[in-house]
Amino acid sequence: MTLNLDKSAWKRFAFGDVIENISDRVDDPSKAGVDRYVGLEHLDPGVMTVQRWDSPDKVEAQKLRFQPGDVIFGRRRAYQKKVALAEFEGICSAHALVLRARRDYIDPNFLPVFLSSDYFLDRTIAISVGSLSPTVNWRDLKVQEFDLPPLDEQKRIADLLWAAERNLRACMAQTEGLRRLRAAHLHARMAQIEAAAGTVDLDSLIERGRPITYGILMPGSGHPGGTPVVKVKDFPDGHIHEGNLLLTTPELAHEYRRSALRQGDLLISIRGTVGRLAEVPESLDGANITQDTARLSIASDHDRQYVRLVLESSYAKEQIRRHTTGLAVKGLNIGALRKLQIPVPLDATAEEELVGESAVIDFAIVRSEACVQSCRDLRSSLLAGALGGH
């Protein structure tokens, strides 16, 4: 996007001459006199304001104090691009820099915009030191030189970017609200169905001859032209990503034919990240799974989408949580999975009704997510137009 900027009037400054590094250190977080602690894990890439935090009494070791209007920049692993304006006072991780605008040179509203740009972040990545955990040092950053627009042009750029940011936050809030609505709706409907009809074991909803089972123990490292094997990492968001599936040997696929997949089967992760769900598409008919995933072949007299909704609901997730064991690696035993209690309505049409109700909410979520992506794209375009090309 072109903003018709006259960059001939821009001036070059050393970073440390226009931006102040605030090094107000706090040795005991619980005695800092503030209510919020912001760790690097609370900074969301692509969001210009701090939206998440924790309590200072939950952390130890030295921290940095920040004030409203300061910008927190995650100097460790700068490639993660964690930059956010703080709109409140608090303390933050010592693996961050607390940066403050020198108002004679830089508009405070422009500062988080500038620090969020690839123009700035690419430079910080380039000067990071260390291999395992590359870190930006202030002594290296403060001498870096950048071209900056005059203050009036900074304000114009900032106003545009903050308008885009507000739209982004509104769409994100709408999306999160719809997700909460979906969760609450499922929970309420599960309670209603349980009260009216009771529950049955998940195992009783499974197709005869295709029991709940896990898959291949050691699928190997790959075999050209072999049978696709779906791992937990292959369905991170409710859908199977088919682009990089492991292919196992025909011999192993035959040995584990009991866990072969058919179109419409549901998959649920049972080790590591427990409870992920996905449906097998036609393209993976005949594929297989690993021991970290269980296959659910729902009998034809039940709606598999209804069963999936139950398994996605807090009603089932709480049961899964109670039966998940292990410390280093969490796991759900197949026996416990088979005994999960599933509310089943007396009238089968009620399953279809709930699926339809959820589909309406899901459609709204998809549209809201598209709004979020459009706002992100617009913001990126504005940033590139304003601060690209240097």
C-alpha positions in Angstrom: 0.0 0.0 0.0 1.3 3.5 -0.9 1.0 6.2 1.7 2.5 9.0 -0.5 5.2 9.7 2.0 8.0 12.2 1.2 11.0 10.4 2.6 13.4 13.1 1.6 12.5 14.9 4.8 13.3 11.9 7.0 16.4 12.1 9.2 18.8 9.4 10.4 19.2 8.9 14.1 21.1 6.5 16.4 18.5 4.4 18.2 19.8 5.4 21.7 19.5 9.1 20.8 15.8 9.0 20.3 14.6 6.0 22.4 15.4 5.6 26.1 16.2 2.2 27.7 14.4 2.0 31.1 16.4 -0.1 33.5 14.4 0.3 36.7 15.0 -3.1 38.2 12.9 -4.9 40.8 14.6 -7.6 43.0 11.5 -8.9 44.7 8.5 -9.0 42.3 6.0 -9.7 45.2 7.0 -6.3 46.7 7.0 -4.3 43.6 3.7 -2.6 44.5 2.0 -3.5 41.1 -0.7 -5.9 40.2 0.6 -7.2 36.8 3.6 -9.1 35.6 4.2 -9.4 31.8 6.5 -12.3 30.7 7.6 -12.9 27.2 5.0 -15.7 27.0 2.3 -13.0 27.4 3.4 -11.0 24.4 1.5 -12.0 21.2 3.3 -11.5 17.9 1.3 -9.2 15.7 -0.6 -7.5 18.5 0.7 -4.0 19.4 -0.6 -3.9 23.0 -0.2 -6.1 26.0 -3.4 -8.2 26.3 -2.2 -10.8 28.8 -0.4 -10.9 32.1 0.0 -12.8 35.4 0.4 -11.9 39.1 3.8 -10.7 40.4 3.6 -13.1 43.3 3.8 -16.1 40.9 7.3 -15.2 39.7 10.8 -14.8 41.2 14.1 -13.2 40.3 14.9 -9.7 39.1 12.4 -8.0 36.9 12.0 -4.6 35.1 9.5 -2.0 36.0 7.5 -0.3 33.2 5.0 2.6 33.1 1.9 3.3 30.9 3.2 4.3 27.4 6.4 2.2 27.6 6.9 -0.5 25.0 8.1 -4.0 26.0 10.4 -5.6 23.4 11.3 -9.2 23.8 15.1 -9.0 23.2 15.6 -12.7 23.6 14.7 -14.6 20.4 13.8 -11.3 18.6 12.8 -13.4 15.6 9.5 -14.2 17.5 8.7 -10.5 17.0 7.2 -9.8 20.4 6.6 -6.1 20.8 3.7 -4.5 22.7 2.7 -1.2 24.2 1.9 -1.3 27.9 -1.2 0.7 28.8 -0.8 0.1 32.5 2.1 0.0 35.0 3.7 -3.3 36.0 6.9 -5.4 35.9 8.2 -7.5 33.1 10.7 -10.2 32.3 14.4 -9.2 32.4 14.7 -10.9 29.0 12.9 -7.8 27.6 13.8 -4.2 27.0 11.5 -1.5 28.3 11.7 1.3 25.7 10.4 4.9 26.0 10.2 7.6 23.4 12.2 10.8 23.7 9.4 13.1 22.7 11.6 15.7 21.0 12.4 13.1 18.3 9.7 10.5 18.3 5.9 10.5 18.9 5.0 8.0 21.7 2.2 6.6 19.6 4.6 6.1 16.7 7.1 4.2 18.9 5.2 0.9 19.1 4.4 1.2 15.4 8.1 1.6 14.5 9.2 -1.2 16.9 6.6 -3.5 15.3 8.0 -2.9 11.7 10.2 -5.3 9.8 12.5 -2.3 9.3 13.3 -2.4 13.0 12.8 -6.1 13.8 15.0 -7.4 10.9 17.8 -5.3 12.2 17.4 -6.6 15.8 17.5 -10.2 14.5 20.7 -9.4 12.6 22.5 -8.0 15.6 21.3 -10.7 18.1 24.2 -12.7 19.7 24.2 -16.4 20.8 23.1 -19.5 19.1 20.7 -21.4 21.4 18.9 -18.3 22.6 20.0 -15.3 20.5 19.6 -12.0 22.4 19.7 -8.3 21.5 22.1 -6.3 23.8 21.3 -2.7 24.4 24.9 -1.6 23.7 24.6 -3.0 20.2 21.0 -1.7 19.6 21.6 1.8 20.8 24.2 2.6 18.1 22.0 1.3 15.2 20.9 4.0 12.9 17.4 4.4 11.5 15.6 6.9 9.2 12.7 8.5 10.9 10.0 10.8 9.6 9.2 14.3 11.0 6.9 14.3 14.1 3.9 15.4 12.1 4.3 12.6 9.7 4.9 10.1 12.6 1.6 11.1 14.0 -0.2 10.6 10.6 1.4 7.1 10.3 0.6 6.2 13.9 -3.1 7.3 13.5 -3.5 5.0 10.5 -1.8 2.0 12.2 -3.7 2.4 15.5 -7.0 2.6 13.6 -6.1 -0.7 11.9 -5.0 -2.1 15.3 -8.3 -1.2 16.9 -10.2 -3.0 14.1 -8.0 -6.0 14.6 -8.7 -6.1 18.3 -12.4 -5.7 17.8 -12.4 -8.7 15.4 -10.3 -10.7 17.8 -12.6 -10.0 20.7 -15.6 -10.9 18.5 -14.0 -14.2 17.5 -13.2 -15.0 21.1 -16.7 -14.2 22.2 -18.1 -16.6 19.5 -15.8 -19.3 20.7 -17.0 -18.8 24.3 -20.6 -18.9 23.0 -20.0 -22.2 21.2 -18.4 -23.7 24.3 -21.3 -22.5 26.6 -23.9 -23.7 24.1 -22.4 -27.2 23.9 -22.0 -27.5 27.7 -25.7 -26.5 28.2 -27.0 -28.9 25.6 -24.9 -31.8 27.0 -26.4 -31.1 30.5 -29.9 -31.1 29.0 -29.5 -34.3 27.1 -27.9 -36.0 30.1 -30.8 -35.0 32.4 -33.4 -36.3 29.9 -31.7 -39.4 28.6 -28.6 -40.3 30.6 -25.3 -41.4 29.1 -23.7 -44.4 27.4 -20.1 -45.6 27.1 -18.3 -44.2 24.0 -17.5 -47.8 23.1 -21.2 -48.5 22.6 -21.4 -46.0 19.7 -18.6 -47.6 17.7 -19.1 -49.6 14.5 -19.1 -53.4 15.1 -15.8 -55.0 13.9 -13.9 -51.7 14.0 -13.1 -51.2 17.7 -11.4 -48.2 19.3 -7.7 -48.8 18.8 -4.4 -47.0 18.5 -2.0 -47.4 15.6 1.5 -48.3 14.6 4.1 -48.4 17.4 7.2 -47.7 15.3 6.2 -46.5 11.8 9.8 -45.9 10.7 11.4 -42.9 9.0 9.7 -43.1 5.7 9.1 -45.3 2.6 8.6 -43.8 -0.9 5.1 -44.7 -2.1 4.2 -46.2 1.2 1.0 -45.9 3.3 0.4 -42.5 4.9 0.6 -42.4 8.7 -1.2 -39.6 10.6 0.6 -38.3 13.7 -0.7 -36.0 16.4 1.3 -33.1 14.9 -0.6 -33.6 11.6 -3.9 -32.4 13.0 -3.1 -29.3 15.2 -6.3 -27.4 14.5 -9.1 -29.9 13.9 -8.1 -30.8 10.4 -5.5 -33.2 9.0 -2.6 -31.5 7.2 -1.7 -33.9 4.4 1.3 -32.1 3.0 4.0 -33.8 5.0 2.6 -37.1 6.2 5.1 -40.0 7.0 4.8 -42.9 4.6 5.3 -46.3 6.2 6.2 -49.6 4.5 3.5 -51.9 3.0 4.6 -54.6 5.5 4.0 -52.4 8.6 0.7 -51.2 7.1 -0.4 -54.8 6.7 0.7 -55.8 10.2 -1.3 -52.9 11.7 -4.3 -53.2 9.3 -6.6 -53.3 12.4 -6.0 -49.6 12.7 -6.4 -48.7 9.0 -8.5 -45.6 8.4 -11.7 -45.1 6.5 -13.3 -41.9 5.3 -15.4 -40.4 8.1 -13.4 -42.0 11.0 -12.7 -39.7 13.9 -9.2 -39.4 15.3 -8.4 -38.4 18.9 -5.0 -37.9 20.3 -4.2 -39.9 23.4 -0.6 -39.1 24.1 1.3 -35.8 24.5 -1.4 -33.3 23.6 -4.5 -35.3 24.7 -7.9 -34.7 23.2 -7.2 -33.3 19.7 -9.8 -34.3 17.2 -10.0 -34.6 13.4 -12.1 -36.4 10.8 -10.5 -38.6 8.1 -11.1 -37.3 4.6 -11.6 -39.4 1.5 -8.0 -38.8 0.4 -6.7 -40.7 3.5 -9.0 -43.8 3.2 -6.6 -46.7 3.9 -4.1 -44.6 5.8 -3.0 -45.4 9.3 -2.1 -43.8 12.7 0.5 -44.0 15.4 0.2 -45.2 18.9 -0.4 -41.6 20.0 -3.7 -41.5 18.3 -6.9 -43.5 18.6 -9.4 -44.3 15.8 -13.1 -43.9 16.5 -15.4 -45.5 13.8 -18.9 -44.2 14.7 -21.7 -46.6 14.0 -24.1 -45.5 11.2 -27.1 -45.1 13.6 -25.4 -42.2 15.3 -24.3 -38.9 13.8 -20.4 -38.8 14.0 -20.5 -35.0 13.9 -22.6 -35.1 17.1 -20.1 -37.5 18.8 -17.3 -35.1 17.8 -19.2 -32.2 19.3 -19.6 -34.1 22.6 -15.8 -34.9 22.6 -15.0 -31.2 21.9 -17.3 -30.0 24.7 -16.2 -29.3 28.3 -18.5 -32.2 29.3 -16.1 -34.7 27.7 -12.9 -32.7 28.2 -13.3 -32.8 31.9 -13.6 -36.6 31.8 -10.5 -36.8 29.6 -8.6 -34.6 32.0 -9.5 -36.8 35.0 -8.4 -39.9 33.2 -5.2 -38.5 31.7 -2.1 -39.7 33.6 1.7 -39.3 33.4 4.2 -36.5 34.2 6.7 -36.1 31.4 4.3 -37.5 28.8 0.6 -37.2 29.3 -1.5 -40.2 28.2 -5.1 -41.4 28.0 -5.5 -45.2 28.3 -7.6 -46.8 25.6 -9.7 -48.5 28.3 -10.6 -45.1 29.8 -11.3 -43.7 26.4 -13.8 -46.5 25.7 -15.7 -45.7 28.9 -16.1 -42.0 28.4 -19.7 -41.1 29.1 -21.5 -39.7 26.1 -25.0 -38.1 26.5 -27.2 -39.6 23.8 -30.7 -38.1 23.2 -33.7 -40.4 23.1 -34.7 -38.9 19.7 -31.9 -39.3 17.1 -33.1 -36.1 15.3 -31.9 -34.2 18.4 -28.3 -35.1 17.4 -28.8 -33.5 14.0 -30.3 -30.4 15.6 -27.3 -29.9 17.8 -25.0 -30.4 14.8 -27.0 -27.8 12.9 -27.0 -25.3 15.8 -23.2 -25.6 16.1 -22.7 -25.3 12.4 -24.3 -21.8 12.5 -21.9 -20.7 15.3 -19.0 -22.3 13.5 -19.8 -20.4 10.3 -19.9 -17.1 12.3 -16.5 -18.0 13.8 -15.0 -18.7 10.3 -16.2 -15.3 9.1 -14.9 -13.6 12.2 -11.5 -15.3 11.8 -11.5 -14.0 8.2 -12.0 -10.5 9.6 -9.0 -11.0 11.9 -6.8 -12.1 9.0 -8.0 -9.2 6.8 -7.1 -6.7 9.6 -3.7 -8.4 10.0 -3.1 -8.1 6.3 -4.1 -4.4 6.2 -1.9 -3.6 9.2 1.1 -5.4 7.6 0.5 -3.5 4.3 0.3 -0.2 6.1 3.5 -1.0 8.0 5.3 -2.0 4.9 4.1 1.1 3.1 5.2 3.4 5.8 8.5 1.8 6.9 9.5 -0.5 4.1 12.0 0.3 1.4 14.9 1.4 3.6 
